Amino acid sequence: MTEQHSSSSSSSSSSSSNSSSNDGAAAEGERLAKAVEALTLRSAVLPSLNLMGVAEAILTGKCKNIIVMSGAGISVSAGIPDFRSPGTGLYYNLQKYKLPEPTSIFEIGYFLENPKPFMCLAKEMYPGNYNATKTHYFIRLLHEKGLLLRNFTQNIDTLEQVAGIPADKLVFAHGSFSSAHCVGCHKEHSVEFVKQNVFADQVPHCECGSLVKPDIVFFGESLPERFFTQLTEDFPKCDLLLILGTSLAVHPFARLINFVDKDVPRLLVNREPVGTPILRYEEEDNTRDVFWAGDCDTGCQTLADLLGWGKELQRLVLENMKPRAPAPAEAAPADLTPAPAPASAAALMPVSTAEVAPKAEATATTASAEPNPVEDSKPTAPLPVLPVVQSGPAPTAMQERHTPTVPLRRWIPIQLSCLQSKSNPRRQRQRQPPRSLRHP
């Protein structure tokens, strides 16, 4: 009896040991399978972490839905300065306007007080003065090859349209000069009306007496409806993200790099490394991010050469190059002094504005506006405020008093934390229109 019990215990112990051994082997096999799967996935998506690997992924058909995120760096070779380059950037060159801060020219609160500096800058940057760059034509090539899903751009120069990229492929995240509205009654005004006033060194006004502003998103204004619509539709389909000429310093645009799947490769072409630690090209365990250091035109030409499109890109640029229009004359500093607001605008603007345009100019607003896919997609209901947030110096006391909230639509499947900067909130630049001008 004792021998049988001992035998039974020995058998049970041996069975338990075998079971543990089998479980350990199964777990080890599962870990090995996951490791092999990860390596297979990496080689399937991006063979090597450089431009050659990106080109190979495109040529083998593994990347067919490419999203391009573009910033001011892609327009530098056209003669339009970027924003932050020391000595040559736009913010550096704005010293002649005697602004409180360089970024004040794009703040809605300052614009309502003194719109003339922005109008002078708009005269220099107005569409028609510049040619599209090689980078713009590379994006057009992506479209012609059937590979461009969407181009999300921060730029307001509309050089994408000059290059021939179709409007339905573009998302002007920060608006553009292609439409304009009154800041008071929100009436739409024609592009030609605004252009005539700008080039006559006058500030356009609506019939109600309020300012007319091109539909460019200032700090403190909500982003276009089309930005959110295409964000939710396009990024789940993206299989390659190209990030061209942007500092990734302005939010929520900079957060778009978070919305592609974790196995989607991301290529940054920029003069300086940006976007870390979200972009992991400097990390040893990086499996998908590539950084190419240099100007955007050279980077795009190099990638085009690897794709076999080099000569086609060069021919496209030469065929569409036009003589650049002469630069408009700069306004004298004295012209930038704000004038008293007209009495009819007092109820709408608590701060002074420039003098009202002549009556004949106001009647010109009846002209129909040019079609714009961004504006066509806007709902009739007022949009909630989602401010453009820029990393920078600590906000002033006035800016802190106007720090806005960020309500989001319930139907947008985006976490609020992904659209807000995670940096020190005192270093964020957030502005909002005066209470009398906010949407109800």
C-alpha positions in Angstrom: 0.0 0.0 0.0 2.9 2.3 0.9 4.7 1.4 -2.3 1.5 2.1 -4.4 1.1 5.6 -2.7 4.8 6.4 -3.3 4.5 5.3 -6.9 1.4 7.4 -7.3 3.1 10.5 -5.7 6.1 10.0 -7.9 3.9 9.8 -11.0 2.0 12.9 -10.0 5.2 14.8 -9.4 6.6 13.7 -12.8 3.4 14.8 -14.5 3.5 18.2 -12.9 7.1 18.7 -13.8 6.4 17.7 -17.4 3.5 20.1 -17.5 5.6 23.0 -16.1 8.3 22.2 -18.6 5.7 22.2 -21.5 4.3 25.6 -20.3 7.8 27.1 -20.2 8.6 25.8 -23.6 5.3 27.1 -25.0 5.9 30.6 -23.5 9.4 30.6 -24.8 8.1 29.6 -28.2 5.5 32.3 -28.1 8.1 35.0 -27.3 10.3 33.7 -30.1 7.4 33.8 -32.6 6.6 37.4 -31.6 10.3 38.4 -32.1 10.3 36.8 -35.5 7.0 38.5 -36.4 8.5 41.9 -35.3 11.6 41.4 -37.5 9.4 40.2 -40.4 7.2 43.3 -40.0 10.1 45.6 -39.9 11.7 44.1 -43.1 8.2 44.1 -44.7 7.5 47.8 -44.1 11.0 49.4 -44.3 14.0 47.3 -45.4 16.5 49.8 -44.1 16.3 53.0 -42.0 17.4 55.4 -44.7 16.2 57.0 -47.9 17.0 53.8 -49.8 14.7 51.8 -47.5 11.9 54.3 -48.0 12.3 54.2 -51.8 12.4 50.4 -51.8 9.1 50.3 -49.8 7.5 52.6 -52.3 8.8 50.8 -55.4 7.7 47.4 -54.1 4.1 48.6 -53.6 4.2 48.5 -49.8 3.4 52.2 -49.4 0.5 53.3 -51.5 -1.3 55.8 -49.3 1.3 58.5 -48.5 0.4 61.5 -46.3 2.7 64.5 -46.6 3.0 67.0 -43.7 4.7 70.2 -44.9 5.8 73.4 -43.3 7.5 76.6 -44.2 10.8 74.9 -45.0 9.5 73.7 -48.4 8.9 77.3 -49.6 12.3 78.7 -48.6 13.9 78.2 -52.0 10.9 80.1 -53.5 12.1 83.2 -51.7 9.7 83.0 -48.8 11.6 82.9 -45.5 10.8 80.3 -42.9 9.8 81.4 -39.4 12.6 80.6 -37.1 16.0 80.6 -38.9 18.3 83.1 -37.1 19.0 86.2 -39.1 16.8 85.2 -42.1 13.6 83.8 -40.6 10.3 85.6 -40.9 10.1 86.4 -37.2 13.6 87.9 -37.3 12.6 90.1 -40.3 9.5 91.4 -38.6 11.5 93.7 -36.4 10.8 96.5 -38.9 7.1 96.4 -37.9 8.0 97.3 -34.2 5.8 94.6 -32.8 5.6 93.8 -29.1 6.7 90.2 -30.0 7.4 88.8 -33.5 4.5 86.3 -33.2 2.1 89.2 -32.4 1.6 89.7 -36.1 -0.3 86.4 -36.2 -2.3 86.9 -32.9 -5.9 87.7 -33.4 -6.0 90.1 -30.4 -3.2 92.2 -31.8 -4.7 92.1 -35.3 -7.9 93.6 -34.0 -5.9 96.4 -32.4 -3.5 97.1 -35.3 -4.1 95.2 -38.5 -1.7 97.2 -40.7 1.5 95.1 -39.9 -0.2 91.9 -41.0 -1.6 93.6 -44.2 1.9 94.8 -45.1 3.3 91.3 -44.6 0.3 89.9 -46.6 1.3 92.2 -49.5 4.8 90.6 -49.5 3.5 87.0 -49.2 0.4 87.3 -51.4 -0.1 84.4 -53.9 1.2 85.1 -57.4 4.6 86.6 -56.3 6.4 83.3 -56.0 7.1 80.1 -58.0 6.5 76.6 -56.5 9.6 74.7 -55.4 11.0 71.4 -56.4 9.5 69.9 -53.2 6.0 71.1 -54.2 6.5 69.4 -57.6 7.7 66.2 -55.9 4.4 66.1 -54.0 2.6 66.6 -57.3 4.6 63.6 -58.7 3.3 61.5 -55.8 -0.2 62.5 -56.8 0.4 61.7 -60.5 1.8 58.3 -59.5 -1.4 57.6 -57.6 0.5 57.5 -54.2 -0.6 60.8 -52.5 -3.4 60.3 -50.1 -3.3 63.8 -48.7 -1.0 66.8 -48.2 -1.6 68.5 -44.8 0.2 71.8 -45.0 0.9 74.6 -42.5 1.7 77.0 -45.2 -0.6 79.9 -46.3 1.3 80.7 -49.5 -0.9 78.3 -51.7 2.2 77.2 -53.7 0.8 73.7 -53.6 -1.9 74.9 -56.0 0.6 76.7 -58.1 2.4 73.4 -58.5 -0.8 71.8 -59.8 -1.7 69.7 -56.8 -5.5 69.2 -56.9 -7.5 71.0 -54.2 -9.1 67.8 -53.0 -5.6 66.5 -52.1 -4.8 69.5 -49.9 -5.6 70.4 -46.3 -4.6 74.0 -45.4 -4.4 73.4 -41.6 -3.7 77.1 -40.9 -6.0 78.4 -43.7 -4.9 80.4 -46.8 -5.5 83.5 -48.8 -8.1 81.7 -51.0 -11.0 83.1 -49.1 -11.8 85.9 -46.6 -14.5 86.8 -44.0 -15.5 89.7 -41.8 -14.3 89.2 -38.2 -17.5 90.8 -36.9 -20.5 89.6 -38.9 -18.6 86.7 -40.6 -19.8 87.8 -44.1 -17.7 86.3 -46.8 -15.8 88.7 -49.1 -14.2 88.1 -52.4 -10.5 87.4 -52.8 -10.2 90.2 -55.3 -11.7 92.8 -52.8 -9.1 91.9 -50.2 -6.2 91.9 -52.7 -7.2 95.3 -54.1 -7.1 96.8 -50.6 -3.9 95.0 -49.6 -2.0 96.2 -52.7 -3.4 99.7 -52.3 -1.9 99.7 -48.7 -5.3 99.9 -47.2 -7.0 97.8 -44.6 -10.2 96.1 -45.9 -13.4 96.7 -43.9 -16.8 95.1 -44.1 -20.0 97.1 -44.7 -20.7 96.6 -41.0 -17.5 98.5 -40.2 -15.5 95.5 -38.9 -12.2 94.2 -40.3 -12.1 91.8 -43.2 -9.3 89.2 -42.8 -8.1 86.4 -45.1 -9.1 83.0 -43.8 -5.7 82.4 -42.2 -5.7 80.8 -38.8 -4.3 83.1 -36.2 -3.2 82.1 -32.7 -6.5 81.9 -30.8 -8.7 80.9 -33.7 -10.2 77.5 -34.5 -8.8 75.3 -37.2 -10.8 74.7 -40.4 -13.4 72.0 -40.3 -11.7 70.1 -43.1 -8.6 69.6 -41.0 -10.6 67.4 -38.5 -12.6 65.7 -41.2 -9.6 64.5 -43.2 -7.6 63.8 -40.0 -10.1 61.2 -38.9 -10.6 59.7 -42.4 -7.0 59.7 -43.8 -4.6 58.8 -41.0 -6.0 55.2 -40.4 -5.3 54.5 -44.1 -1.7 56.0 -44.1 1.1 53.6 -44.8 4.0 56.2 -45.1 4.2 59.6 -43.5 6.5 62.2 -45.1 7.3 65.2 -42.8 8.9 68.0 -44.9 10.3 71.3 -43.7 8.5 71.8 -40.5 9.8 72.5 -37.0 6.9 70.5 -35.4 6.6 73.4 -32.9 3.0 74.5 -33.6 0.1 72.5 -32.2 -2.2 70.7 -32.9 -0.5 70.3 -36.3 2.6 68.8 -34.7 0.6 66.1 -33.1 -0.4 64.6 -36.4 2.7 62.4 -36.3 1.0 60.5 -33.5 -2.0 59.4 -35.5 -0.4 56.9 -37.9 -0.3 53.2 -36.9 2.7 52.0 -34.9 4.1 50.0 -37.9 3.9 52.9 -40.4 7.3 54.4 -41.3 7.9 58.1 -40.9 10.5 60.1 -42.9 11.6 63.5 -41.7 13.4 65.8 -44.2 14.6 68.9 -42.5 17.7 71.0 -41.9 17.6 70.2 -38.2 16.5 67.2 -36.2 13.0 67.9 -34.6 10.1 65.9 -33.3 12.0 63.9 -30.7 11.3 61.8 -28.6 8.0 61.1 -30.5 10.1 60.5 -33.6 12.6 57.9 -32.5 15.3 58.1 -35.3 17.9 58.8 -32.6 17.0 55.7 -30.5 18.7 52.4 -30.7 15.4 50.5 -30.7 14.0 52.6 -33.6 12.3 50.4 -36.1 10.5 52.8 -38.5 11.7 56.5 -38.3 14.2 58.0 -40.7 15.8 61.5 -40.6 17.4 63.0 -43.6 19.4 66.2 -42.8 19.3 68.9 -45.4 17.1 71.3 -47.4 13.8 69.9 -48.7 14.5 70.3 -52.4 17.7 68.3 -52.2 16.1 65.6 -50.1 13.2 65.3 -52.4 15.5 65.2 -55.5 17.6 62.5 -53.8 14.5 60.4 -53.1 13.1 61.0 -56.6 16.5 59.7 -58.0 16.2 56.6 -55.9 12.7 56.1 -57.2 13.7 56.6 -60.8 11.8 59.9 -61.1 14.7 62.2 -61.0 14.7 63.5 -64.6 10.9 63.7 -64.5 11.0 65.9 -61.5 13.6 68.2 -63.0 11.6 68.5 -66.2 8.4 69.3 -64.3 10.2 72.1 -62.5 11.7 73.6 -65.6 8.5 73.5 -67.6 6.6 75.4 -64.9 9.2 78.0 -63.9 8.0 81.6 -64.5 9.8 84.9 -64.0 9.2 86.1 -60.4 7.1 89.2 -60.0 8.9 92.2 -58.6 8.7 92.6 -54.8 6.1 95.1 -53.7 7.3 98.3 -52.1 7.4 98.3 -48.3 5.1 100.5 -46.4 6.7 103.2 -44.2 6.8 102.6 -40.5 4.5 105.5 -39.9 1.8 103.8 -41.8 1.7 101.0 -39.2 0.2 103.2 -36.5 -3.4 102.2 -35.7 -6.1 104.7 -36.4 -9.3 105.2 -34.3 -12.1 102.8 -35.0 -15.3 104.0 -36.7 -18.3 104.5 -34.5 -20.2 101.7 -36.3 -17.6 99.2 -35.2 -17.5 100.2 -31.6 -20.0 97.5 -30.5 -18.1 94.8 -32.2 -14.5 95.8 -31.4 -13.5 96.9 -28.0 -10.1 98.0 -29.3 -9.2 100.5 -32.0 -8.8 99.5 -35.7 -7.7 101.2 -38.9 -9.9 103.7 -40.7 -12.9 102.4 -42.6 -12.3 101.8 -46.3 -14.2 104.1 -48.8 -17.8 103.2 -49.6 -16.9 102.2 -53.1 -14.6 99.5 -51.8 -17.2 98.2 -49.4 -19.7 97.7 -52.2 -17.1 95.5 -54.0 -17.8 92.8 -51.3 -20.8 91.7 -53.3 -18.5 89.9 -55.8 -18.7 86.2 -55.4 -15.8 84.4 -53.6 -13.6 81.9 -55.4 -14.4 78.3 -54.7 -12.4 76.8 -51.8 -12.6 73.2 -50.7 -11.7 74.2 -47.1 -14.6 76.6 -46.8 -17.0 74.5 -48.8 -16.7 71.8 -46.1 -17.4 74.2 -43.2 -20.8 73.7 -41.5 -23.2 76.6 -41.1 -23.0 76.3 -37.3 -20.2 78.2 -35.5 -17.1 76.2 -34.8 -15.7 75.7 -31.3 -12.4 77.3 -30.5 -9.4 75.1 -30.9 -6.4 77.4 -30.6 -3.1 77.1 -32.4 -0.5 76.6 -29.7 3.1 77.5 -30.3 6.0 76.6 -28.1 7.9 79.8 -27.1 8.7 82.3 -24.4 6.5 82.5 -21.3 3.2 84.3 -22.0 2.6 87.8 -20.9 0.0 88.8 -18.2 -2.5 89.7 -21.0 -2.0 86.4 -22.7 -2.6 84.5 -19.4 -5.8 86.4 -18.9 -7.0 85.2 -22.4 -5.9 81.6 -22.1 -8.8 79.7 -23.8 -10.3 76.4 -23.1 -10.3 73.7 -25.8 -13.7 72.2 -26.4 -13.8 69.4 -29.0 -16.7 67.8 -30.8 -17.8 64.5 -29.3 -17.8 62.9 -32.7 -14.1 63.4 -33.3 -12.4 60.2 -32.1 -9.3 62.0 -30.9 -8.1 62.2 -27.3 -7.8 65.8 -26.0 -4.4 65.0 -24.6 -3.1 64.2 -28.1 -4.1 67.6 -29.4 -2.6 69.6 -26.6 1.1 70.3 -26.1 2.6 68.4 -23.2 5.2 71.1 -22.6 5.2 73.6 -19.8 1.8 75.4 -20.1 3.5 78.7 -19.2 5.6 78.3 -22.4 2.5 77.9 -24.6 1.2 80.8 -26.7 -2.5 80.8 -26.6 -4.7 83.7 -27.6 -8.4 84.1 -28.1 -10.6 86.9 -29.5 -12.1 89.4 -27.1 -15.3 88.0 -25.5 -17.5 90.2 -27.7 -16.1 88.5 -30.8 -16.3 84.9 -29.7 -18.8 82.6 -31.4 -22.0 82.1 -29.3 
